[in-house]
């Protein structure tokens, strides 16, 4: 098991290095001058030349790449040329928003998608099966930006005078403050230290922070603000998971061991969940891991539509402003998250299939 884990980690390293290199080069191929984007169109050529030299952008790209790779190895992601702030500090502020949104969306997709696929496979070719698959096809076909706008229109405008009203934008209502838990419990590490950054990062998860501080008003409000964007972001992964669950279970249900289980007189429930579903888990787990990429991609539009200051929205703004350090740092963090998700999927293979543990 340990050798299996080490092999997977070593295999991921070239992927991360390749992503850093490709992102670094592609960021500099974006049309437009970062100086004009930051200083404005009226900036003179002399001003831009001086600014470019100060930022080191006039050096050859291979030299810039080597310097950046050295900084990444040391855990340094540079400073935003737009905000003049450390990219790490911006990530501490923005990443929890995207993680909260993505986790909520993925959990919603799993909790609804898998049961829908199971029911559809059990009642194959019935009205229930047709209805579930039609819903899945519609879900896959709806663009995130359109669905997000429709959800905001329905729940924030049409239902504004009903108990079903939900906030269409932002993370907290005006007047509410999520006091960090380290301030509530008087945990004051040295400013700028690793422990202080870690505590600040954790406290920016509003749901978790409000639970451990007992701030139930903030908890209720932050969850209500998460519902609409999570629904919009979860729709496509939910539909894909439902379809994969159905097809995997239909394939497994035709195997000899299933017919043997029924011939032995096992109950249908035991056959479905103990044999069919259990042996369908590998492709289901695989597709769940792959949905993380869809969720991060959809977060760019979802966060923009619902006014959430997360990684996706910040990445979009950084690309527009040609903010190279933010583009590179945020893309690297997203890539690391995606690699970790695939590593978790690989480890789950070893847990679900004993043959892999023995390989």
N, C-alpha and C positions, 0 to 999 in steps of 0.2 A: 504493500500500500504506500509506504514511504517513497519507494523508488518510482512508483507510478506518479505520485504528486510531484516529485523533483523533475521528472521528464516533462510533465505538463508545464511547469514553471519555466524551465529552460526553453521549451518550444515557444513560449509567449514572448520572451525577451527580444528575439529578432523582429517580431511583429511590432512591438512598441518602438524599437529603434527605427524601423521603416516608417512608422506613422509620424514620428518626430521629424524625420528628414523630408518626407513628402509634404507635410503641413508647412514646414519652414519654407520650402521652395514655392508651394502654391500660394502662400500668403503674399509673397513678393511678386507674384504674377497677376495679382488683382489689379485691374485697370485703375488708374488714378494715382495721385501723389499724396502720400500721408501728410506731408507738410501742409498742403492746401486744405486737406480735410480738417487738420487740427487748428491751424492758424488762420484759415479763411482764404478766400480767393484773392484778396487784395494784398497778400503777403508778397513782398518783393523777392526777386531771384536771389539777392544777396542774403536776405533773411532766411530763406529756405536752405540755401547752401550751408549757412552757419548752423542752422537747426539740424540738418541732416548729418553734419559732421559731429555735432555733439551727441547725437543718438547712435552714431557708428554705422549708419545706413549707407555711407559712401564707401565702405570697405567692400572688397570682393565677397560675393555670397559664400563661397567655401570657407573664407576666414570667419565670417559671421556665424556660419553653421557650427564650426569647431568651437568657437567661444560659447555659443548657446548650449551645445552638448555638454561642455564642461560645467556650465552653470546648472544644468538639469541634474547631472550626477551629484552635485552638491545640494540639491533640493531648492535651487534658486530658479524662479521662473521669470525674473525680470520685473520691470516696472511698467505700468500702463502709460503710454505716451499721451493718452487722452485725459486721464484723471491724475497722472503723476503719483500713483499709489502702487504699492506692491501687488502683483498679480495674486500672490498667496493671500493677502488680506481681502482682496475682492472675492476670491474663491470661498474664503471663510464666511463671507457675508451672503454670497449668492448660491453656493452649492447646496446648503440645507433645504432651500426652497424647492429646487429641482428633485432632490432625493425624496422629500416628503410627497411631492406631486407624483413622481414616477412610481414610488412604492405603493401609494394608494391606488393608482391606476392599475398596476400589475396585480395587486391583491384582488381588486374588483374583477379584473379580467379572468383570473384563475377561479375565484369563487362562483362566478356565473358561467364561465365558458366550459369548464369541465363537467359540471352537472348537466348542462344543456347538451353537451356531446354524448354523455352517457344515456340520457333519456332518449335522445334521437336514435342512438344505435339499438337500444332495447326495443323501441317501437318503429323499427325500420319500415319505410314506405307507408306509414300511417299519416294521418293529418298532422299529428304532433311533429313527426319527423320533417314533413314538408314545411311546416311553419317555422321550425327552428332553423332549417337550412336556408329558407328564404330570408329570415332575419339576419343570419350570418352573412349571406351574400350582400344584403343591403348595407350591413355594417362595414364590410370590407370596401364597399364602393363609395361610402360617404367621405369626402375630404374633411380633415380635422378642422380647417378654418371655417368651413361652412357649418359643420355640426356645432362648433363652439358658438358661433353667432346665433344659430337657431336656439340653442339651449339658453343662452343669455336673454334672448328675446322672449322666450316662453316663460321662464321661471322668474325673470327680473321685471318684466313689463306686464305680460298678460296675467300673471298670477301675483301681482304686487300687493293686492289687498286680501290675499288668502294665506293660510298657514303654510302653504307650499312655496312661498317666496324664498328665493336664495340670492345672495349678493352676487352681482355679475363681474366684479372686478376687485382687485386688491387682495391683501392677505389678512388684514385686520380692519375692523370698522374704526372710524375716527373716534378718538377719545380713549381707546383701549391701548394699554401698554403691556408688552410681555417682558416683565422684569426678569433679567437673567437669574438662573438659579444660584449661581455663585455669589451674586449680590444678596440674595435672600438668605443664604446660609453662611454669609460672611467668609467666603473662600476667596482670598485675594492673593493670587500668585504674583511674582514680580512682573511688572509691565513689559511686554515685548518678549517674554519667555515662551518656550514651547508649550508649557502647561497653560499659560494664559490664553494662547491662541487655540489650544484644544478645548478649553472650557468655553471660550467664545463661540467656537464652531458648534459645539453640542447645544449651547443655549439658543442658537438660531433655528433649531428644530422646535417650532412653536408648540406643536402638539405635545411632544415629550417634555419640553420645558414647563408647560402649563400643568401637566400632570404631576410632576415631582414637586412643583411649588404650590399645588393646590389652588391654582387660579382657574376656577371652573368657568368663569365668564369668558376668559381668553380661549380656553379649550373649546367651548361651544362655538365661539365666533370663528376661530381658525378652522375648525372642522367644516363649518357651513361654507366658508370661503373655498375650501378644497373640493367640495362635491361637484360643482359644475365643470371645472377644468379636468378633474379626474375622470368624470363620465365621458367627456369629449376625447380625452387621451386614451381611455381604455377600450373604446368601441372597436377599433380595428384589431388589436391583440385579442380581445374577447372573441370576436368572430373567427379568427384564425385558430385559436385554441379549441373552440367548439368543433370546428370542422376536422381538425387533426384528431381530436379525441374520438369522434364518431368513426372516422376511417380506420384508426388503429384498432378500435374495439371490434369493428366488423371483420377486420382481417384476422384478429386473434380468435374470434368466436368460431371460425371455420377450422380451427386446428384440431388434431386428434385428441389432445389432452382435454379439450373442452367436451368433446363428445363422450370421452371416457368418464369424465366427472358426472355428466348427466346420466350416463348409463349406470353409475354406481348409486344413483338415487339422491345425490346432493340437491339441496334446495336451489331454486333459481337465483336467489340472492347470493348464496355461497359461490355459485358458478360465476356469476357476473363480477362480483367484487373480489373474490378470492383467486380466480383464475384468469378471467378475461381482462379485467381492468388492471390487475397487477402485472400481467405480461404485456400490457399496452403502454406502460409508463415510460419506457425509454424514448420513443418518439415524442410523447407528450412533453416530457421534461426538456427535450431538445428544442422543441418549438417555443416553449416558455422562455428558455435562455435567449433565443434569437429575438424575441419580442422586445428585449431591452434596447436593442438598436432602434426599433421603430418608436419606442417610447421617448428616447433621447432626441430622435429626429423630429417627432411630433411636438416635443416640448418647446421648440423654437416658436412655432405658430401658436401653440396653446398659451404659453406665457405672455406672448405679445397681445393676443386677443383678450385675455383676462387680467392684464395689467400686473402680472407677477414678476417680481424682480429676481429671476432665477438665472441659471447658466445659459439656457437657450436664448432668452431675450438679450442677455449681455453679449453672447457670441454674435448674434445678428447685428447688434449695434457696433460691435468691434469690427466686423467685416465691413460695414458701411463706412466707418471712420478710418479704416486701414490701420487699426491698432494691433500691430504685429504681435507684441508680447502677449496680449490677452487672447488673440486667436490661437496662438501656439500653446499657451498654458491651458486654456479651457479645452482645446481639442485633445491634448495629452491626457487630461484628467478623465474626459469622457472615454477615451480609448482604454485607459487603465480600468475604468468601471466595466467596460464591455469585456475586457480580457478576464477580469475577476469573475464576471458572471459566467463566462464560458468555462472557467476553471471550476466553478461550483457545479456546473452541469456535468463536467467530466468526473468530478468526485462523486456526484450522485449516481453516475453509471456504476462506479465501483461498489456503491452501497446497494443498489438495486439488483445488480447482476453479479453474483459471486464469481463467475468465470473471469470477469475483468480483474478482480482482486487477485486471482491466482496467476494472471498473465505476467 
